[in-house]
């Protein structure tokens, strides 16, 4: 049994994928028999449910909200200043606590590089799960990385970028995001779900589930709507459900659609994560669009939660061909399309519909393959690597 302190500067619980990922990582550690404590900042929260109830966690996890000031909500500390203030206040409190309890933890785990100055040098080995590489302050960032015992890069391109930057004295392994297969058990019937959505039995249902926009980046919804418009123009009878927020983006996209498309496309807005498997398993095709972009999020850093959930649903997947996705899937499991091209996305959707047997075979391969990406197996590999380093 290991004793792990998970440290984050994110609001918990949170409707963002960031919070869901933290919940699943810590739940997996708890289910594996390890002791886990979460340290997070005090934040004003619109979510009134507890951490456990919001994420459907059955076994209690110790969650400490440190401090009494919400820097991000402070009118006098707007934007990035508020985030820095929150991290600073959390870091000071966190260091004080950890300094008084070094014997209580075998590892400190974080996906927040900004916390490294506060949590290193305390005699507790640090595992850093890296989701992005800062664009500025490279020298300082490299010094902080060298204070870690293990770095978990989200993708192979990210690991290579770290090596190219000169990270050679700290082990770097690759582990993308994961999936909880239990979430896909004992779901409502597909017939009932489709009926609740107003989708006839023989009408193809195309589903996207995820953020509509995040960190100022497009999530490919314009490309998806363009593809759906092309399919509508070609006379294909279909329905599409696009689930996710923020609400302002949902309203903007609804306003941009043609009248013909509005009768075929339903934007749900944000839905609870526990309801997503029900929606995914009712689909005929699951889509992961993306813009054509050289942004490092698309070319190096993304390991989308939705892709693993799509695989777990066992339904045909159409995905933009982004380099980082090849850590998890290949063309034997999904049908790829060109990023940024509504026409390519529409063609890929038609291909899936016209070659159903081949598409189902791909879906079965993806469903079998995703079993190695459960949160428990992911965390087992990470802790095994950490033990080897410290033994």
C-alpha positions in Angstrom: 0.0 0.0 0.0 1.2 3.5 -0.9 0.3 6.8 0.8 -0.2 9.5 -1.9 -0.8 13.2 -1.6 -2.6 14.6 -4.8 -2.0 18.3 -5.1 -3.9 20.5 -7.6 -4.8 24.2 -8.1 -8.2 23.4 -9.8 -11.6 23.9 -8.3 -13.1 20.7 -7.0 -15.6 19.5 -7.9 -15.5 21.0 -11.4 -17.5 20.5 -14.5 -14.4 20.6 -16.6 -12.6 17.5 -17.9 -9.6 18.5 -15.7 -11.7 17.8 -12.5 -13.1 14.6 -13.9 -9.6 13.3 -14.7 -8.4 14.1 -11.1 -11.5 12.3 -9.7 -10.8 9.2 -11.8 -7.1 9.1 -11.0 -7.7 9.4 -7.2 -10.6 7.0 -7.3 -8.4 4.4 -9.1 -5.6 4.8 -6.5 -8.2 4.4 -3.7 -9.7 1.3 -5.3 -6.2 -0.2 -5.7 -5.9 -0.1 -1.9 -3.7 3.0 -1.6 -4.3 5.8 0.9 -5.0 9.1 -1.0 -5.5 12.7 0.2 -6.3 15.5 -2.2 -5.1 19.1 -1.5 -6.9 21.7 -3.5 -7.5 25.5 -3.2 -10.5 27.1 -1.5 -12.8 28.2 -4.3 -16.3 29.5 -4.5 -18.2 26.8 -6.3 -21.5 26.7 -8.1 -21.6 22.9 -7.6 -23.3 22.1 -4.3 -22.7 18.3 -4.4 -19.8 16.8 -2.6 -16.7 15.6 -4.5 -17.8 12.0 -4.2 -21.4 12.4 -5.2 -20.7 14.7 -8.2 -18.3 12.2 -9.7 -20.1 9.0 -8.6 -17.3 7.9 -6.3 -18.6 5.3 -3.8 -15.7 5.3 -1.3 -14.9 8.5 0.5 -11.7 10.3 -0.4 -10.1 12.9 1.9 -10.3 16.3 0.2 -8.7 19.3 1.9 -9.7 22.8 0.6 -6.8 25.0 1.7 -7.2 28.7 2.5 -10.2 31.0 2.8 -9.7 33.4 -0.2 -10.7 32.7 -3.7 -8.1 34.6 -5.8 -9.9 33.9 -9.1 -13.2 35.4 -7.8 -11.5 38.5 -6.4 -12.4 41.6 -8.4 -9.0 43.1 -7.6 -7.2 40.1 -9.1 -8.7 39.5 -12.5 -7.8 36.8 -15.0 -4.3 35.4 -14.9 -3.5 37.5 -11.8 -6.2 35.7 -9.9 -5.0 32.3 -11.0 -1.4 33.2 -9.9 -2.8 34.4 -6.6 -4.8 31.2 -6.0 -1.7 29.1 -6.8 0.5 31.2 -4.5 -1.9 31.0 -1.5 -2.4 27.3 -2.1 1.3 26.7 -2.4 2.1 28.4 0.9 -0.5 26.5 2.8 0.4 23.3 1.1 4.2 23.6 1.8 3.5 24.2 5.5 1.3 21.1 5.8 3.6 18.8 3.8 6.6 20.1 5.7 5.0 19.0 9.0 3.9 15.6 7.6 6.7 14.2 5.4 6.4 10.8 6.9 2.7 10.6 6.0 3.3 10.2 2.2 5.3 7.9 0.0 4.6 10.1 -3.1 3.3 13.5 -4.0 1.3 13.5 -7.3 0.4 16.5 -9.3 -0.5 17.6 -12.8 0.2 21.3 -11.9 3.8 22.3 -12.7 3.1 25.7 -11.0 3.0 23.9 -7.6 6.5 22.4 -8.0 8.3 25.3 -6.3 6.2 24.7 -3.2 6.2 20.9 -3.0 9.8 19.9 -3.8 12.7 19.7 -1.4 10.5 18.3 1.4 11.8 14.7 1.2 8.7 13.4 -0.5 9.2 12.1 -4.1 7.2 14.0 -6.7 5.4 12.5 -9.6 4.5 15.1 -12.2 1.8 14.3 -14.7 2.4 16.7 -17.6 -0.4 17.9 -19.7 1.3 20.9 -21.3 4.8 22.4 -21.7 5.0 26.2 -20.8 6.0 28.4 -23.8 8.0 30.8 -21.7 10.4 30.3 -18.7 12.0 27.2 -20.2 15.1 27.3 -18.0 13.1 27.6 -14.8 10.7 24.9 -16.0 13.6 22.5 -16.7 15.0 23.1 -13.2 11.7 22.3 -11.7 11.4 19.1 -13.8 14.7 17.9 -12.4 13.3 18.1 -8.9 10.8 15.4 -9.8 11.3 11.6 -9.4 9.1 10.7 -12.4 7.5 12.6 -15.2 4.3 11.2 -16.9 4.0 12.8 -20.3 0.5 12.6 -21.7 1.6 11.8 -25.3 4.6 10.4 -27.2 5.2 13.7 -29.0 5.3 15.5 -25.6 7.8 13.0 -24.3 10.0 13.6 -27.4 9.7 17.4 -26.9 11.0 17.0 -23.3 13.9 15.0 -24.5 14.7 17.5 -27.2 14.6 20.2 -24.5 17.3 18.4 -22.6 15.4 16.3 -20.0 17.6 13.4 -19.6 18.2 13.0 -15.9 14.6 12.3 -14.9 12.7 9.3 -16.3 9.8 10.2 -18.6 7.1 7.7 -19.4 4.0 8.1 -21.6 0.5 7.6 -20.2 -2.5 9.2 -21.9 -5.9 9.7 -20.3 -8.1 6.7 -19.3 -11.6 5.4 -19.0 -13.8 3.8 -16.3 -15.4 0.8 -17.9 -17.8 0.5 -14.9 -19.5 3.7 -16.2 -20.6 1.7 -19.2 -22.4 -1.0 -17.2 -26.1 -1.3 -16.4 -27.1 1.6 -18.7 -30.7 2.4 -19.8 -31.7 0.6 -23.0 -30.6 2.1 -26.3 -34.2 2.1 -27.5 -35.3 4.2 -24.5 -32.4 6.6 -24.9 -33.0 7.2 -28.6 -36.8 7.6 -27.9 -36.0 10.2 -25.3 -34.0 12.1 -27.9 -36.7 11.8 -30.5 -34.6 9.6 -32.8 -36.4 6.9 -34.9 -35.0 3.3 -34.7 -33.5 3.3 -38.3 -32.3 6.9 -38.4 -28.5 7.3 -38.0 -27.6 9.1 -34.8 -24.3 11.0 -34.8 -23.0 12.1 -31.4 -20.3 14.4 -30.2 -19.7 14.7 -26.4 -17.1 17.2 -25.1 -16.3 20.8 -24.7 -17.4 23.1 -27.5 -14.5 25.4 -26.8 -11.7 25.3 -24.2 -8.7 27.4 -23.3 -9.7 29.7 -26.2 -9.3 26.8 -28.6 -11.9 25.5 -31.1 -13.0 21.9 -30.6 -13.9 21.3 -34.2 -17.6 22.1 -33.9 -17.6 24.5 -37.0 -16.1 21.6 -39.0 -18.7 19.2 -37.6 -21.6 21.5 -38.5 -20.2 22.0 -42.0 -20.1 18.2 -42.4 -23.6 17.8 -41.2 -24.8 20.6 -43.6 -23.2 18.7 -46.4 -24.9 15.4 -45.4 -28.2 17.3 -45.2 -27.7 18.8 -48.7 -27.0 15.3 -50.0 -30.3 14.1 -48.7 -29.1 11.9 -45.9 -31.7 11.3 -43.2 -29.9 11.6 -39.8 -30.0 13.2 -36.3 -27.1 14.6 -34.4 -26.6 15.3 -30.8 -23.8 17.7 -29.7 -23.3 17.6 -25.9 -21.2 20.0 -24.0 -20.7 23.7 -22.9 -20.1 26.5 -22.4 -23.6 27.8 -22.9 -22.4 30.9 -24.8 -20.8 28.7 -27.4 -23.9 26.5 -27.7 -26.1 29.5 -28.3 -23.7 30.9 -30.9 -23.5 27.6 -32.8 -27.3 27.2 -32.8 -27.7 30.7 -34.1 -25.2 29.9 -37.0 -27.1 26.8 -38.2 -29.4 26.8 -41.2 -33.1 26.2 -40.6 -32.9 22.8 -42.2 -30.0 21.8 -39.9 -31.7 23.0 -36.8 -34.4 20.3 -37.1 -31.7 17.6 -37.3 -29.1 18.8 -34.7 -29.7 19.1 -31.0 -27.3 20.9 -28.7 -27.8 19.7 -25.1 -25.5 22.1 -23.4 -23.5 20.7 -20.4 -24.6 17.3 -19.2 -23.4 15.5 -16.1 -20.4 13.2 -16.9 -22.2 10.2 -15.5 -24.9 10.6 -18.2 -22.4 10.6 -21.1 -22.0 6.8 -21.4 -25.8 6.5 -21.9 -25.7 9.0 -24.8 -22.6 7.4 -26.4 -23.9 3.9 -26.4 -27.1 5.1 -28.2 -25.2 6.5 -31.1 -24.5 5.0 -34.5 -21.4 7.1 -35.0 -19.2 9.0 -32.5 -17.3 11.9 -33.9 -14.1 13.7 -32.8 -13.6 16.6 -35.1 -10.8 19.1 -34.9 -9.7 22.3 -36.7 -6.7 22.4 -39.0 -4.1 24.0 -36.7 -0.4 23.9 -35.8 -1.3 24.7 -32.2 0.7 22.3 -29.9 -2.5 21.2 -28.3 -3.4 19.4 -31.5 0.0 18.4 -32.8 1.6 17.3 -29.5 -0.4 17.5 -26.2 -3.9 16.2 -26.6 -5.0 12.8 -25.2 -8.8 13.4 -25.1 -10.9 11.8 -22.5 -13.7 11.6 -25.1 -11.7 9.3 -27.4 -11.3 6.6 -24.6 -14.9 6.9 -23.7 -15.9 6.6 -27.4 -13.8 3.4 -27.5 -15.5 2.0 -24.4 -18.9 2.6 -25.9 -18.2 0.1 -28.7 -19.6 2.2 -31.5 -17.9 3.3 -34.8 -15.6 6.3 -34.4 -14.8 9.0 -36.9 -11.8 11.1 -35.7 -9.6 13.9 -37.0 -6.2 12.5 -37.8 -4.1 14.2 -35.1 -0.6 12.8 -34.3 -1.1 12.4 -30.5 -4.2 10.2 -31.1 -2.0 7.4 -32.5 -0.8 6.6 -29.0 -4.2 5.1 -28.5 -5.7 4.2 -31.8 -4.9 3.5 -35.5 -6.9 3.1 -38.7 -7.9 -0.5 -37.8 -10.0 0.9 -34.9 -11.3 4.3 -36.1 -12.0 6.0 -39.4 -9.8 9.0 -39.8 -10.6 12.3 -41.5 -8.6 15.4 -42.3 -8.5 18.0 -39.5 -10.2 21.2 -40.5 -12.2 19.7 -43.4 -16.0 19.4 -43.2 -16.0 17.6 -46.5 -13.5 15.0 -45.3 -15.5 14.5 -42.1 -18.8 14.1 -44.1 -17.1 11.5 -46.4 -15.8 9.6 -43.4 -19.3 9.5 -41.8 -20.8 8.3 -45.1 -18.1 5.6 -45.3 -19.0 4.3 -41.9 -22.7 4.2 -42.8 -22.1 2.5 -46.1 -19.7 -0.1 -44.7 -21.4 -1.1 -41.5 -19.8 -4.5 -41.1 -16.3 -3.1 -41.5 -17.2 -0.2 -39.2 -18.5 -2.6 -36.5 -15.3 -4.6 -36.7 -13.3 -1.5 -36.0 -15.5 -0.6 -33.1 -15.0 -4.1 -31.6 -11.2 -3.8 -31.9 -11.3 -0.4 -30.3 -13.5 -1.7 -27.4 -11.1 -4.5 -26.8 -8.0 -2.3 -27.0 -9.4 0.3 -24.6 -9.3 -2.2 -21.7 -5.6 -1.5 -21.3 -6.4 2.2 -20.7 -8.6 1.8 -17.6 -7.6 4.3 -14.9 -6.6 1.4 -12.6 -4.2 -0.1 -15.1 -2.8 3.3 -16.0 -2.1 4.1 -12.4 -0.6 0.7 -11.8 1.9 1.3 -14.5 2.8 4.8 -13.2 3.3 3.6 -9.6 5.3 0.6 -10.8 7.6 3.0 -12.6 7.9 5.2 -9.5 8.7 2.3 -7.3 11.5 1.1 -9.6 13.0 4.6 -9.4 12.9 4.9 -5.7 13.8 1.4 -4.7 
